[in-house]
Amino acid sequence: MQKSQIHLQIALTFLYGIGPKKTSLLLSKLGSLDAVFESKYKHIQEITGIGETVLKKIKREAALKKADEQLNFIERNNINTHFYLDNNYPRRLRQCDDAPILLYSKGNFEPNPTRVISVVGTRSATEYGKGLCEELI
């Protein structure tokens, strides 16, 4: 297949029905990103216990194509990636079972600052929520 590691990392995030927990399981049992995309579904099922129905829906080729577009975008826009197994991934976040597999950043990024404030938002915040967030920040 000969795709770069970053290309495969991005493609992992586009596998249908495979979230952070299953991705972690796939990588720990199969041993590599290449194996996730090249192994036969029957082999993956035997090793991971992920059901045949789920595996038939993951659409690996579609994920790889979407990853092509994403990779082009991040390269054009000088965006950095932080894969959950890399040293540049925040150690506190890595401790969460359902932490994102891949983070994107632009500009200065310190993965492990001594003090952190995090804000989790919604796409349709109320005026009260917007005001509170503005005041807090």
Secondary structure by P-SEA (a helix, b strand, c coil): ccccaaaaaaaaaacccccaaaaaaaaaaaccaaaaacccaaaaaaaccccaaaaaacaaaaaaaaaaaaaaaaaaabbbbbcccccccccccccccccccbbbbcccccccccbbbbbbbcccccaaaaaaaaaac
